[in-house]
Structure formats: structure tokens, C-alpha cells
Amino acid sequence: MKPLQLFDPASSTYTYILFDPVSRDALIIDPVDEQIDRDLAVLRDHGLRLVWAVETHAHADHITSAGRLAELAGARLAAPAGCGIGTAATQLQQDDTLSFGQESLRALHTPGHTAGSMSFLWRNHVFTGDTLLIGGCGRTDFQSGSAADLYRSITEVLFRLPDDTTVWPGHDYQGRTHSTIGHEKLHNPRLAGRSEAAFVSLMNSLQLPRPRRIDEAVPANLTSGLRHDVDGAALMQPREVADASYAGDVSPQLAWAWAQAGEAVLVDVRTDAEREWVGFVPGAVAVAWKQWPGMALNPGFDEQIRAASQGRKVVLLCRSGVRSVAAARRATQLGIEAYNILDGFEGDPDGQAHRGRQGGWRFLGLPWRQN
């Protein structure tokens, strides 16, 4: 039994529909917004009931239709836990499974293209997203990418699957539709015969153009494609501050999009004690504004914020929004382009931070790491 493979010419994206032939329950992987009418027609023509819309990662080259499929077809949303797609109620971890009828899909954490990227295993088929492509692999130069992580994800996770496992990639630009694990082991020019060091050197030497739609696609995809209308666009613009004492205020969505794209560094100015007690924001650099005892100003702040910035803009967060404003003003005095993340994490007017189901705090749908 094979998946239904669908193609979006504008982004060269493959979308996959899997289904249980008895119950007719179906699952879709990496749907594209411009193709929603096509996908709904395919579901209707095959007599399928969509129960899951699944992402391999937060895409930078197209906008997903997952949120709209949830509204129109009643699908539930699932996404990798490390991708920050807060609208997905099911945040997938390694080896989690999604059931559709008598069939099931297993999540494989394969970071590298992005930190949260996942592949999915169904029967003897693996859906690799942008992790492993036919004769290639995903890029690693933006959006929390890591060439070393990608090498290990491919060689230690995907290449350990049986050689006859069919590889269904997230993209192909030459009209190829599928491959096998065995073929890619032997013939993938980026990987075959290369050590990790050689692979990292190769990936770091690539001079690839910036994805054309990244500025609109990543923010939209963090909300399953639902917030790229006029109101959603407003979330993605900095707000000027009246006294111009720092660069501006930004929404959590914009801060995370900048951080994922490598344009800014996320800086947590809470105390060490708060982070130990409440949790650690994924990807954030800890630079306390004040410290116990006595909540005195951190004498090492200037040096630490310069080291964190490394020439990038910084977006600062704290628990209530007060310290992050003060820290943004000081960083601006040091010549750093600094922004405050609006609302802090106590007021939470838009549900951006809340105590999660497992007891950990969440930032844009990401579980905060706790000791």
C-alpha cells in the first residue's frame, strides 16, 4: 500500500495523504495553502475522513493549510514539539504515534534542517520532510539549523531503517518522486562516504539564496497557517516606543520568528532562581538583569549581553515585562539593537505563555525544559 503523493509546483513541495482502507480515516502530511481545494477534492473523491493534519517542521518556503483543514475537514493538528507551532494541540515527541483507523504513524525526531524537524514512519515508508531528500538533504544555514545534527539524524536514525524502506521526501526539484534508504546510503552525493566533519564542512560552504517567502511563511506556519491576514501581519511588526529608548516592542510570534531565522537572539533576563523554579525557555540565552540576594543589578550584564548578541539584534523576555524593558534600554545604550517582548509571561492576554498539560510552562507552544 502506498501513500497518495501530491505536488505543489510553486514550492516543489510534496504533500502526502495516508489512509486506512477499512475505516477510510486519513492523515495528511505537509499540506500547502494554495492546494487546499485540490486536497479536499482528493479526500472527497476517495471517500476519506481526515483525522490528522501533520507537519514535519515549520516551513520557510510555503504556508501550510493545516489550520484551515482543521476548520473545514475536522482534522486534528499535530506538529513536532520543538518547532513552536503553538496551534497544534498534539505536540509530538520521539516515538509518539498517531492513529487513523487501524493504521498508525510513528514520529522520529530528526533535527538538523530545523531543531524540531521530524520524519514519520508508516509501514515500510518514511516521510522525511526536509531532512533527507533524493540525492540531497535540507539546508542548515537558518531557522535553528545544524549540519552536525542533520548528519546524525540521517546516519543514526534514518539510515538505520531497513534498506528497502521507501523514502518520500518533502521536496524534489527534478521530478523524482521517491527513493529508498539503501539507495540514499550508497548514492546520495552529500552523504555517501562522508564523515561528519566532511559533511559539516560541505554544508557550511553552501551559498544558498534566502527562501523567497520566509518572512511571511515562518510566522504564518507557527500558527498552522491561520495568522497571515491583516491582523496576523500586525503581530509581525515591531511597535515603536514613545521615548525611543530602545528599538521597540515585539510580539512573542515575531520574536520567535526572528530567532528561528537567525536574525535575533532570544535573551531571558529572569534570575537563575526563576529559571530553575519555572523552567527554561528553549533556545534562550540566560543573561539575568538582577540577581539574588536582594535582586541587585547584575554587574556582568554589559559583558554578557554583548557576548549574547554577537552583532545580532536581541529580543528580551522576563516574567512580567518590567525587567526586559529596563534591560532593552541598557542594551541600546551599549549599541545593540534591542527589543522587548510584549506582556511578559504573567499577564498572558493572548495565551502565549501558560502552564502546560505536563506542568511545564510553554512559550509559543514549546514546552519549557524543567529540571
C-alpha positions as CSV (number, residue, x, y, z in Angstrom):
1,M,0.0,0.0,0.0
2,K,1.4,3.4,-1.0
3,P,0.5,7.0,0.1
4,L,-1.2,9.4,-2.2
5,Q,1.6,11.8,-3.3
6,L,0.6,15.3,-4.3
7,F,2.8,18.1,-5.7
8,D,2.8,21.9,-5.4
9,P,4.8,23.3,-8.4
10,A,5.3,26.8,-6.9
11,S,7.3,25.5,-3.9
12,S,8.2,22.0,-5.3
13,T,6.5,20.6,-2.1
14,Y,5.2,17.1,-1.8
15,T,2.1,16.5,0.3
16,Y,1.1,13.0,1.3
17,I,-2.3,11.5,2.2
18,L,-2.3,8.2,4.1
19,F,-5.5,6.3,4.9
20,D,-6.9,3.1,6.4
21,P,-8.7,1.2,3.6
22,V,-11.3,-0.1,6.0
23,S,-12.4,2.9,8.1
24,R,-11.4,5.4,5.4
25,D,-9.8,7.5,8.1
26,A,-6.9,9.6,6.7
27,L,-3.9,11.7,7.6
28,I,-2.2,14.4,5.6
29,I,1.5,15.4,5.9
30,D,2.7,18.9,4.9
31,P,-0.3,20.4,3.2
32,V,0.1,23.6,1.2
33,D,-2.4,26.5,1.4
34,E,-2.7,27.1,-2.3
35,Q,-3.6,23.5,-2.8
36,I,-6.4,23.2,-0.2
37,D,-9.2,22.8,-2.8
38,R,-7.2,20.1,-4.5
39,D,-6.6,18.2,-1.3
40,L,-10.2,18.5,-0.2
41,A,-11.3,17.1,-3.6
42,V,-8.9,14.2,-3.3
43,L,-10.3,13.3,0.1
44,R,-13.8,13.6,-1.2
45,D,-13.1,11.5,-4.4
46,H,-11.5,8.7,-2.3
47,G,-14.3,8.8,0.3
48,L,-11.8,9.7,3.1
49,R,-12.4,11.3,6.5
50,L,-9.4,13.5,7.5
51,V,-8.5,12.9,11.2
52,W,-4.9,14.4,11.3
53,A,-3.0,17.2,9.6
54,V,0.7,16.8,10.4
55,E,3.8,19.0,9.8
56,T,7.4,17.8,9.5
57,H,8.6,21.2,10.6
58,A,7.8,25.0,10.4
59,H,8.3,25.5,6.6
60,A,10.0,28.6,5.2
61,D,9.0,28.2,1.5
62,H,5.3,27.8,1.7
63,I,2.3,28.4,4.0
64,T,0.6,25.4,5.4
65,S,-3.2,24.8,5.1
66,A,-3.3,22.6,8.3
67,G,-5.3,25.2,10.3
68,R,-7.9,25.6,7.5
69,L,-8.1,21.8,7.1
70,A,-8.9,21.6,10.8
71,E,-11.7,24.0,10.3
72,L,-13.1,22.6,7.1
73,A,-12.5,18.9,7.4
74,G,-12.4,18.5,11.2
75,A,-8.8,17.3,11.3
76,R,-6.7,17.5,14.5
77,L,-3.4,19.2,14.3
78,A,-0.1,17.6,15.2
79,A,3.4,19.1,14.9
80,P,6.9,18.4,16.3
81,A,7.2,19.7,19.8
82,G,10.4,21.6,19.1
83,C,9.0,23.7,16.2
84,G,6.9,26.2,18.2
85,I,3.7,25.6,16.2
86,G,1.5,26.5,19.2
87,T,-1.8,26.0,17.4
88,A,-1.1,22.2,17.2
89,A,-2.8,20.6,20.2
90,T,-0.7,17.5,19.8
91,Q,3.0,18.3,20.3
92,L,4.9,15.3,19.0
93,Q,7.9,13.7,20.8
94,Q,10.2,10.9,19.6
95,D,8.3,7.6,19.1
96,D,4.8,9.2,19.6
97,T,2.2,7.6,17.3
98,L,-0.8,9.0,15.5
99,S,-3.6,6.5,14.9
100,F,-6.0,6.7,11.9
101,G,-8.3,3.7,11.7
102,Q,-6.2,0.6,12.2
103,E,-3.1,2.4,10.8
104,S,-0.5,4.4,12.8
105,L,2.3,6.9,12.0
106,R,5.4,7.0,14.3
107,A,7.3,10.2,14.9
108,L,11.1,10.2,14.5
109,H,12.9,13.3,15.8
110,T,15.4,14.2,13.1
111,P,16.8,17.7,13.9
112,G,19.2,19.5,11.6
113,H,17.2,21.3,9.0
114,T,15.5,22.9,12.0
115,A,15.9,22.0,15.6
116,G,12.4,20.4,15.8
117,S,12.3,18.6,12.5
118,M,10.7,15.2,12.4
119,S,10.4,12.3,10.0
120,F,7.4,9.9,10.1
121,L,7.4,6.2,9.7
122,W,4.4,4.3,8.3
123,R,4.7,0.6,7.5
124,N,7.8,0.4,5.3
125,H,7.6,4.1,4.2
126,V,9.4,7.1,5.8
127,F,8.3,10.7,5.2
128,T,11.5,12.7,5.6
129,G,10.3,16.3,5.1
130,D,13.4,18.5,4.5
131,T,15.8,16.2,6.4
132,L,16.6,13.7,3.7
133,L,15.9,14.5,0.0
134,I,16.6,12.4,-3.1
135,G,20.3,12.8,-3.7
136,G,20.5,15.6,-1.2
137,C,19.3,16.9,2.2
138,G,17.8,20.0,3.7
139,R,19.8,23.2,4.2
140,T,21.1,24.0,7.7
141,D,22.1,27.7,7.5
142,F,19.0,29.3,9.0
143,Q,16.0,28.6,11.3
144,S,17.9,26.8,14.1
145,G,19.6,24.5,11.6
146,S,22.7,22.4,12.5
147,A,24.8,20.5,10.0
148,A,26.2,18.2,12.7
149,D,22.7,17.4,14.0
150,L,21.4,16.7,10.4
151,Y,24.3,14.3,9.8
152,R,23.5,12.3,12.9
153,S,19.7,12.4,12.2
154,I,20.3,10.9,8.8
155,T,23.1,8.4,9.6
156,E,22.0,7.3,13.1
157,V,18.2,7.4,12.6
158,L,17.1,7.2,9.0
159,F,20.0,5.1,7.7
160,R,19.3,2.6,10.4
161,L,15.9,1.8,8.9
162,P,15.8,-1.3,6.6
163,D,17.4,-0.7,3.2
164,D,14.1,-1.3,1.4
165,T,12.2,1.4,3.3
166,T,10.7,3.8,0.8
167,V,11.8,7.4,1.2
168,W,9.2,10.0,0.5
169,P,10.8,13.5,0.6
170,G,9.3,16.9,1.4
171,H,10.6,18.3,-1.9
172,D,12.1,17.4,-5.2
173,Y,13.2,19.8,-7.9
174,Q,13.9,17.3,-10.7
175,G,10.7,15.4,-11.0
176,R,11.8,12.5,-8.8
177,T,9.1,11.0,-6.6
178,H,10.7,8.6,-4.1
179,S,13.8,6.6,-3.3
180,T,14.9,4.0,-0.8
181,I,17.1,4.1,2.3
182,G,19.5,1.7,0.7
183,H,19.8,3.8,-2.4
184,E,20.5,7.0,-0.5
185,K,23.1,5.3,1.7
186,L,25.1,4.4,-1.4
187,H,24.4,7.2,-3.8
188,N,23.4,10.4,-2.0
189,P,26.3,12.7,-3.0
190,R,26.1,14.8,0.2
191,L,26.3,11.8,2.4
192,A,27.7,8.7,0.8
193,G,31.3,8.1,2.1
194,R,31.4,11.4,4.0
195,S,32.5,11.7,7.6
196,E,30.6,14.1,9.9
197,A,33.4,16.6,9.7
198,A,33.4,16.5,5.9
199,F,29.6,16.8,5.7
200,V,29.6,19.8,8.1
201,S,32.3,21.5,6.0
202,L,30.3,20.9,2.8
203,M,27.1,22.3,4.3
204,N,28.8,25.3,5.8
205,S,30.3,26.1,2.4
206,L,27.0,26.2,0.5
207,Q,26.0,29.7,-0.7
208,L,22.2,29.3,-1.0
209,P,19.7,32.1,-1.6
210,R,17.4,33.1,1.2
211,P,13.9,31.5,0.8
212,R,11.7,33.9,-1.0
213,R,8.7,33.6,1.3
214,I,10.5,33.1,4.6
215,D,9.3,36.4,6.1
216,E,5.6,35.5,5.6
217,A,5.8,31.7,5.7
218,V,7.5,31.1,9.0
219,P,5.3,33.4,11.1
220,A,2.2,32.0,9.4
221,N,3.3,28.4,9.9
222,L,3.8,28.9,13.6
223,T,0.1,29.3,13.8
224,S,-0.8,26.5,11.3
225,G,-1.3,29.0,8.5
226,L,-4.1,30.8,10.3
227,R,-2.4,34.2,11.1
228,H,-1.2,35.7,7.9
229,D,-4.2,38.0,7.3
230,V,-4.2,41.7,8.3
231,D,-4.4,41.1,12.0
232,G,-1.8,38.4,11.8
233,A,0.5,40.8,9.9
234,A,0.3,43.3,12.7
235,L,1.7,40.8,15.1
236,M,4.8,40.6,12.9
237,Q,5.7,44.3,13.0
238,P,7.7,45.9,15.9
239,R,6.0,48.7,17.8
240,E,7.9,51.9,18.3
241,V,8.3,53.2,21.9
242,A,7.5,56.9,22.6
243,D,10.8,57.8,24.1
244,A,12.9,55.8,21.6
245,S,15.0,54.4,24.5
246,Y,15.1,51.0,22.8
247,A,14.3,49.7,19.3
248,G,10.7,48.7,20.1
249,D,8.3,46.2,21.5
250,V,7.6,42.9,19.6
251,S,5.0,40.1,19.9
252,P,6.1,36.7,21.0
253,Q,5.4,35.5,17.5
254,L,7.7,38.0,15.9
255,A,10.5,37.3,18.5
256,W,10.3,33.6,17.9
257,A,10.3,34.0,14.1
258,W,13.4,36.3,14.2
259,A,15.1,33.8,16.5
260,Q,14.3,30.8,14.2
261,A,15.5,32.7,11.2
262,G,18.8,33.5,12.9
263,E,18.1,37.3,12.8
264,A,18.0,37.8,16.5
265,V,19.0,36.1,19.7
266,L,16.4,35.4,22.4
267,V,17.6,36.6,25.8
268,D,16.0,35.6,29.1
269,V,16.7,38.2,31.8
270,R,15.0,36.4,34.7
271,T,17.1,35.3,37.6
272,D,18.8,32.0,37.8
273,A,16.3,31.0,40.6
274,E,13.3,31.8,38.5
275,R,14.6,29.7,35.6
276,E,15.2,26.8,38.0
277,W,11.8,27.1,39.5
278,V,9.6,27.9,36.5
279,G,11.6,26.4,33.6
280,F,13.9,27.2,30.8
281,V,12.8,28.9,27.5
282,P,14.1,26.7,24.6
283,G,16.9,28.5,22.7
284,A,17.1,31.5,25.0
285,V,20.4,32.8,26.3
286,A,20.3,33.4,30.1
287,V,21.5,37.0,30.9
288,A,20.0,38.0,34.3
289,W,19.2,41.7,34.7
290,K,19.0,41.3,38.5
291,Q,20.1,38.5,40.8
292,W,19.5,37.3,44.4
293,P,20.4,38.1,47.1
294,G,18.5,41.4,47.2
295,M,17.7,41.4,43.5
296,A,20.7,43.6,42.9
297,L,21.7,44.6,39.3
298,N,23.8,42.0,37.6
299,P,27.3,43.6,37.4
300,G,28.2,41.4,34.5
301,F,25.2,42.3,32.4
302,D,27.0,44.5,29.9
303,E,29.6,41.9,29.0
304,Q,27.1,39.1,28.9
305,I,24.6,40.9,26.6
306,R,27.4,41.9,24.2
307,A,28.5,38.2,24.1
308,A,25.0,37.0,23.5
309,S,24.3,39.5,20.7
310,Q,27.4,38.9,18.6
311,G,26.2,41.6,16.3
312,R,22.6,40.4,16.0
313,K,19.6,42.2,17.4
314,V,18.3,40.8,20.8
315,V,14.8,40.2,21.9
316,L,14.4,40.2,25.7
317,L,11.9,38.4,27.9
318,C,11.2,38.3,31.6
319,R,8.3,37.2,33.8
320,S,6.3,40.4,33.9
321,G,7.8,42.7,31.2
322,V,9.4,45.2,33.5
323,R,13.0,44.0,33.6
324,S,13.0,43.2,29.9
325,V,12.2,46.9,29.2
326,A,15.0,48.1,31.5
327,A,17.4,45.6,30.0
328,A,16.5,46.6,26.5
329,R,17.2,50.3,27.4
330,R,20.6,49.3,28.7
331,A,21.4,47.1,25.7
332,T,20.5,50.1,23.4
333,Q,22.9,52.3,25.3
334,L,25.6,49.7,24.6
335,G,24.9,50.0,20.8
336,I,22.8,46.8,20.5
337,E,19.5,46.7,18.6
338,A,17.3,45.6,21.4
339,Y,13.6,44.8,21.6
340,N,11.2,44.0,24.5
341,I,8.8,41.1,24.1
342,L,5.4,42.4,25.0
343,D,3.3,41.3,28.0
344,G,5.9,39.2,29.8
345,F,4.7,35.8,30.9
346,E,2.4,36.6,33.8
347,G,-0.2,38.7,32.1
348,D,-0.6,36.4,29.1
349,P,-3.5,38.2,27.4
350,D,-3.2,36.2,24.2
351,G,-2.5,32.8,25.7
352,Q,1.1,32.9,24.6
353,A,2.5,31.5,27.8
354,H,0.7,29.2,30.1
355,R,1.2,26.2,32.3
356,G,1.1,23.3,30.0
357,R,-0.6,19.9,30.4
358,Q,2.6,18.3,31.7
359,G,3.1,21.0,34.3
360,G,5.9,22.9,32.3
361,W,5.5,26.4,31.2
362,R,5.1,27.0,27.5
363,F,6.4,29.7,25.2
364,L,4.6,29.8,21.8
365,G,3.5,26.2,22.3
366,L,7.0,25.0,23.2
367,P,7.3,23.0,26.5
368,W,9.8,24.8,28.8
369,R,12.5,22.5,29.9
370,Q,12.5,21.8,33.6
371,N,15.0,20.0,35.9
